Amino acid sequence: MLFEPLTAISSIDGRYRDLLEQFSERFSEFSLIRARIRVECEYLLALSEEKKLGIRKLTAEEQDILRDLWRISIDDARIVKAIEKYGYGGILATNHDVKAVEYYLKLKLAETSLADISELVHFALTSEDVDNIAYALLLGDVLDVELIPAIENVRKNLADLSEKYGATPMLARTHGQPASPTTFGKEMRVFESRISRQLEQLKKTHILVKFSGATGNYNAHTVSVPDVDWQIFSEKFVQQFNTKSEIKLELNNAITQIEPHDTYAELFDNLRRVNTVLIGFSQDMWRYVSDGWITQKVKGGEVGSSAMPHKVNPIDFENAEGNFGVANALFEHFSRKLPISRLQRDLSDSTVKRTFGTAFAHSLIGYKSLLRGLGKINVNAQAMLEDLQAHPEVLAEAFQTVLRREGVEVPYEKLKELTRGKQVTLADFSEFIDGLSVSDEVKKRLKALRPENYIGLAVEIAKG
């Protein structure tokens, strides 16, 4: 069957393809092949600048050839895959993806003046040296261009809601029951603050990489060219990739064949925390819609239910919650699995790394769904106020606390007797206050309390 979004097995390549825009340019088999070729080309350039290797000096034109080789087309990537799977141009199938990249580059260099140094492609390396830097570049790119800006947009929306509705009183709930009042803006600030903290950590991410050969000891490097300080060479080589991305690469020399992936786990745990915060936010927004405290703008032609014409469902918040859950399941597996490898290396990490893009894609779909949902809401301040005023019992905390300050005996117990499990009114509280042995000033202050003005410092907290 012809491949298209309708025939895709995965929803990210099918139903949600239009939400991902250029995501496949950032994280796909094509982008991985391109990143691997880039690492190999940059390495050949770095080798050419190391005088102790005895390589002839490359011309400016030859250097440009190497810098341009990694800017491949889909047809170029198909050749790499053909070398791996079927064989190509006299090369038998490698059944090895990185070796296929090496052979592809040698084919390309054979057509240029660089043919005489083509055997230095992949010199002294193991495939993981190329692969782990390639993945690090993809991670940095997708975070910089896709995920961090999307999360930042969510944060900005939360900050705007905090500012706009900082003084909008709202019934709070603890254990699902009416509790001391808050404001809608303050509750939005809570989520904004949590996301801000995770964003700051995300922007400081460093990914450890290795570039030291088959078992991490520079064995082949030192036996072939012992005069080069390969650790310094590798450090310099890795640092050259840190020019644009906020996500920095850092050389790790204490490794096996693979870098242990601890920084991968830290990154994925960070993203999982972001998504977990936003799952909580999505669920709260769902409840606010359910209570009528938030309404959703109606779009012509849209249907909320196949049976009930009146419905406007909170589908964007539900969609976000579901996608974050899928992403987090993968992130949790990455963090648990990748730092563990048998002895000097087993290959199970390679299979797992190929699903990174799936987790990122579901996260991005979630962020975009949230933004779409936030763009369709109106805060029904009047409904919030009416529901709050329908629960004057939330003032019991205020009364018993003031009475403690005034030295009244067992005030908590008195308010418990008055309110617990009962439907009380402001008139009931007024009568209760009249019977207290406290000053007229205190009685006046207590009678002035209303659920809508018993909001503490919520307005100040909402301002941040």
C-alpha positions in Angstrom: 0.0 0.0 0.0 1.2 3.5 -0.9 2.6 5.3 2.1 0.8 8.5 3.0 -0.7 10.0 6.3 -3.8 7.8 5.9 -1.8 4.6 5.7 0.7 5.5 8.4 1.0 3.1 11.3 2.0 5.8 13.8 -0.4 8.7 14.6 2.5 11.1 14.4 3.0 10.3 10.7 -0.7 10.0 10.2 -3.4 11.9 12.0 -1.0 14.5 13.5 1.4 14.9 10.6 0.2 18.5 9.9 1.0 19.5 13.5 4.6 18.6 13.1 5.4 20.7 10.1 9.2 20.5 9.6 9.7 18.0 12.5 11.0 15.3 10.2 13.7 17.7 9.1 14.8 17.7 12.7 14.4 14.1 13.7 14.1 11.3 11.2 16.2 8.6 9.5 17.1 11.2 6.9 18.2 13.7 9.5 20.2 11.0 11.3 22.0 10.0 8.1 22.8 13.7 7.4 24.1 14.2 11.0 26.3 11.2 10.7 27.7 12.4 7.4 28.4 15.8 9.0 30.4 14.2 11.8 32.4 12.2 9.4 33.1 15.2 7.2 34.0 17.5 10.1 36.3 14.7 11.4 38.1 14.4 8.1 38.6 18.2 8.1 40.0 18.0 11.7 42.4 15.3 10.7 43.6 17.3 7.8 44.6 20.1 10.2 46.6 17.8 12.5 50.1 18.1 11.2 51.4 15.0 13.0 49.2 12.8 10.9 51.2 13.8 7.8 48.1 14.5 5.6 48.6 16.8 2.8 47.2 20.3 3.1 43.7 20.6 1.7 42.9 23.5 -0.7 40.1 25.9 0.2 38.0 24.3 -2.5 38.5 20.8 -1.0 37.5 22.1 2.4 34.4 23.5 0.9 33.6 20.1 -0.7 33.7 18.4 2.7 31.6 21.1 4.3 29.0 20.8 1.7 28.9 17.0 1.4 26.7 16.6 4.5 23.9 18.8 3.0 22.4 15.8 1.4 19.1 15.3 -0.6 16.6 12.6 -0.1 18.1 10.8 -3.1 21.5 10.9 -1.4 20.0 9.3 1.8 18.4 6.6 -0.4 21.8 5.7 -1.7 23.1 5.3 1.9 20.1 3.1 2.7 20.7 1.1 -0.4 24.3 0.4 0.6 23.1 -0.8 4.0 20.2 -2.9 2.7 20.8 -4.1 -0.8 24.2 -3.0 -2.0 25.0 -0.2 -4.4 27.6 0.7 -7.1 29.6 -2.6 -6.6 29.4 -2.4 -2.8 27.7 -5.4 -1.2 25.0 -4.7 1.4 26.7 -3.8 4.7 23.7 -4.5 7.0 25.4 -1.7 9.1 24.0 1.8 9.0 27.2 3.7 9.9 29.4 1.6 7.7 27.0 2.5 4.9 27.7 6.2 5.6 31.5 5.6 5.4 31.1 3.8 2.0 28.8 6.5 0.7 31.4 9.2 1.5 34.2 7.2 -0.2 32.0 7.0 -3.3 31.5 10.7 -3.2 35.1 11.5 -2.5 36.2 9.2 -5.4 34.7 11.8 -7.8 36.8 14.6 -6.4 40.5 15.5 -5.8 40.0 14.1 -2.2 40.1 10.5 -3.5 43.6 10.1 -2.2 42.6 10.6 1.4 39.3 8.8 1.3 40.7 5.9 3.4 40.9 8.4 6.3 37.1 8.5 6.5 36.2 6.9 9.8 39.9 6.7 10.8 40.4 4.9 14.1 36.7 5.3 15.0 33.9 2.9 16.0 30.4 3.6 14.8 29.3 4.9 18.2 31.8 7.7 18.0 29.9 9.0 14.9 26.5 8.0 16.1 26.5 9.5 19.6 27.6 12.9 18.3 25.1 12.7 15.5 22.3 12.0 18.0 23.5 14.8 20.3 23.3 17.2 17.4 19.8 16.1 16.6 18.7 16.5 20.2 20.2 20.0 20.4 18.5 21.0 17.2 15.0 19.7 18.0 15.2 21.2 21.5 16.4 24.6 20.2 14.0 24.9 17.3 10.9 22.9 18.3 10.5 21.9 21.9 11.9 24.8 23.9 10.1 27.5 21.9 6.8 25.5 22.2 7.2 25.2 26.0 8.1 28.8 26.2 4.9 29.7 24.3 2.9 27.7 26.8 4.7 29.5 29.7 3.9 32.9 28.2 0.2 32.0 27.9 0.2 31.0 31.5 1.9 34.2 32.5 -0.7 36.3 30.5 -3.5 34.5 32.3 -1.8 35.1 35.7 -1.6 38.8 34.9 -5.1 39.2 33.5 -7.0 37.2 36.1 -4.8 37.7 39.2 -7.7 39.3 41.1 -10.5 37.1 39.8 -11.7 35.2 42.9 -12.3 31.5 42.6 -13.3 28.7 44.9 -10.4 26.4 45.7 -10.8 22.7 46.3 -8.7 20.4 48.4 -9.5 16.7 48.2 -12.2 17.9 45.8 -14.1 19.8 48.5 -14.6 23.5 48.8 -11.6 25.2 50.4 -10.2 28.6 51.2 -10.7 30.8 48.1 -8.0 31.6 45.6 -7.9 33.5 42.3 -7.7 32.1 38.8 -4.6 34.1 38.0 -2.8 32.8 41.1 -3.5 29.2 40.1 -2.2 29.9 36.6 1.0 31.4 38.2 1.6 28.1 40.0 1.8 26.3 36.7 3.8 29.1 35.1 6.3 29.0 37.9 6.7 25.3 37.7 7.2 25.3 33.9 9.7 28.2 34.2 11.9 26.2 36.6 12.0 23.2 34.3 12.7 25.4 31.3 15.7 27.0 33.0 17.1 23.5 33.7 16.3 22.4 30.1 18.2 25.4 28.6 21.3 24.5 30.7 21.4 20.9 29.3 24.8 19.5 28.5 25.0 16.2 26.6 28.1 14.1 27.2 29.6 12.5 24.1 32.5 10.2 23.4 35.0 10.1 20.6 37.6 7.5 21.7 37.3 4.4 19.7 36.2 0.8 20.1 36.3 0.5 23.9 36.9 4.1 24.8 40.7 3.9 25.2 41.9 5.5 22.0 43.6 2.1 21.2 43.7 2.4 17.4 44.4 6.2 17.6 47.6 5.8 19.7 49.0 2.8 18.0 48.7 4.4 14.5 49.7 8.0 15.5 51.2 8.0 19.0 52.5 11.6 18.8 49.0 13.1 18.8 47.3 14.0 22.1 44.1 12.4 21.2 42.2 13.5 24.2 42.9 17.1 23.5 42.2 16.5 19.8 38.8 15.0 20.7 38.0 17.8 23.1 38.6 20.4 20.4 36.7 18.4 17.9 33.6 18.2 20.1 33.7 21.8 21.1 33.4 23.0 17.5 29.8 21.9 17.4 28.9 24.3 20.3 28.5 27.4 18.2 24.7 27.8 17.9 22.7 25.5 20.1 21.8 26.3 23.7 22.3 22.6 24.3 26.0 22.0 24.6 28.1 18.9 23.9 30.8 18.0 26.3 33.5 15.3 25.9 33.4 12.4 28.3 36.6 10.3 28.4 35.6 7.9 31.1 33.5 5.6 29.0 33.2 2.2 27.3 32.4 1.7 23.6 29.4 3.9 24.3 28.9 7.1 26.4 26.9 5.9 29.4 23.9 8.1 28.5 23.5 9.6 32.0 23.0 13.0 30.5 20.3 11.6 28.1 18.5 10.3 31.2 18.8 13.7 32.9 17.4 15.4 29.7 14.5 13.0 29.4 13.6 13.2 33.1 13.6 17.0 32.6 11.2 16.7 29.7 9.1 14.2 31.6 8.7 16.7 34.5 7.6 19.4 32.0 5.0 17.1 30.6 3.9 15.9 34.0 3.3 19.5 35.1 1.3 20.1 31.9 -0.7 16.9 32.4 -1.8 18.3 35.8 -2.6 21.6 34.1 -4.6 19.9 31.3 -6.7 18.0 33.9 -7.4 21.2 35.9 -8.5 23.1 32.8 -10.7 20.1 31.9 -12.4 20.5 35.3 -12.8 24.2 35.0 -14.5 23.7 31.7 -16.7 21.0 33.2 -17.7 23.4 36.0 -18.5 26.2 33.5 -15.8 28.4 34.9 -14.1 28.4 31.5 -16.0 28.5 28.3 -14.7 27.6 24.8 -15.2 29.5 21.6 -17.4 27.7 19.1 -16.0 27.2 15.6 -18.4 26.8 12.7 -18.7 23.3 11.4 -17.1 21.6 14.4 -19.0 18.8 16.2 -18.6 18.0 19.9 -20.6 14.8 19.9 -22.0 12.6 17.2 -25.2 12.2 19.3 -25.5 15.4 21.4 -25.6 18.6 19.3 -25.0 20.9 22.2 -21.6 19.7 23.3 -18.3 21.7 23.1 -15.8 19.3 24.4 -12.4 20.2 25.9 -10.7 18.1 23.2 -7.5 20.1 23.1 -6.7 19.6 26.7 -7.7 16.0 26.5 -5.5 15.6 23.4 -2.6 17.2 25.2 -3.0 15.0 28.3 -3.0 11.8 26.1 0.1 12.8 24.1 2.1 13.8 27.1 1.3 10.4 28.7 2.6 8.6 25.6 5.7 10.7 25.5 6.4 10.2 29.2 6.1 6.5 28.9 8.8 6.6 26.4 11.0 9.1 28.3 10.7 6.9 31.4 11.8 3.9 29.4 14.8 5.9 27.9 15.9 7.0 31.3 15.6 3.6 32.9 17.1 1.6 30.0 19.9 3.7 28.3 22.3 4.1 31.2 22.6 0.3 31.5 24.7 -1.7 29.1 26.3 -5.1 29.4 30.1 -4.9 29.9 31.8 -2.7 27.3 28.6 -2.5 25.2 25.5 -4.2 23.9 23.4 -3.0 21.0 20.0 -2.7 22.6 20.5 1.1 23.1 20.7 1.6 19.3 17.2 0.3 18.8 15.8 2.5 21.7 17.5 5.6 20.4 15.6 5.3 17.1 12.4 6.1 19.0 13.6 9.4 20.4 11.8 11.3 17.7 8.5 9.6 18.6 8.7 10.9 22.2 9.6 14.4 21.1 6.8 14.4 18.5 4.1 13.4 21.0 5.5 16.1 23.4 5.3 18.7 20.6 1.8 17.6 19.7 0.8 18.1 23.3 2.3 21.6 23.5 0.6 22.6 20.3 -2.7 21.1 21.5 -2.4 23.1 24.8 -1.7 26.3 22.9 -4.7 25.7 20.6 -6.9 25.0 23.6 -5.7 28.1 25.4 -6.5 30.2 22.3 -10.1 29.1 22.4 -11.0 29.8 26.1 -12.9 32.5 27.9 -12.8 32.9 31.7 -16.3 33.1 33.1 -15.5 35.3 36.1 -19.2 35.6 37.0 -19.7 31.8 37.2 -16.6 31.5 39.3 -17.9 34.2 41.6 -21.4 32.7 41.9 -20.0 29.2 42.8 -17.6 30.8 45.3 -20.5 32.7 47.0 -22.5 29.5 47.1 -20.0 28.2 49.7 -19.8 30.7 52.5 -18.6 27.8 54.8 -15.1 28.4 53.4 -14.9 31.4 55.8 -14.8 29.0 58.7 -11.0 28.9 58.5 -10.8 32.7 58.7 -13.2 32.9 61.7 -11.5 30.2 63.8 -8.0 31.6 63.1 -9.0 35.1 64.1 -10.7 33.8 67.2 -7.5 31.9 68.2 -5.7 35.2 68.0 -8.4 36.8 70.2 -8.0 34.1 72.9 -11.5 32.5 72.4 -11.6 29.0 73.8 -11.8 26.0 71.3 -12.7 28.2 68.3 -11.9 25.4 65.8 -14.3 23.1 67.5 -17.0 25.8 67.6 -16.7 26.4 63.9 -16.7 22.7 63.2 -19.9 22.3 65.1 -21.4 25.2 63.1 -20.3 24.2 59.6 -19.1 20.6 59.2 -21.4 18.7 56.8 -24.0 21.5 57.0 -25.2 24.1 54.6 -24.6 27.5 56.2 -25.2 31.1 55.2 -23.6 34.4 55.8 -26.6 35.1 58.2 -25.6 32.0 60.2 -22.1 33.3 60.5 -23.4 36.8 61.5 -25.5 35.2 64.3 -22.5 33.2 65.4 -20.4 36.3 65.6 -23.0 38.2 67.6 -22.7 35.5 70.3 -18.9 35.8 70.6 -17.1 37.5 73.6 -14.9 39.7 71.4 -14.6 43.4 70.7 -17.0 45.2 68.4 -14.1 45.9 66.1 -13.3 42.2 65.7 -17.0 41.5 65.1 -17.1 44.2 62.5 -14.0 42.8 60.8 -15.4 39.3 60.8 -18.8 40.4 59.4 -17.1 42.2 56.6 -15.5 38.9 55.3 -17.0 37.5 52.2 -15.7 34.4 50.2 -14.7 36.7 47.4 -12.5 39.0 49.5 -11.0 36.2 51.6 -8.2 35.6 49.1 -5.1 36.4 51.2 -2.1 37.4 49.0 -3.3 35.6 45.9 -3.2 38.8 43.8 0.4 39.6 44.8 1.4 35.9 44.1 -0.3 36.0 40.7 1.9 39.0 39.7 5.0 36.8 40.3 
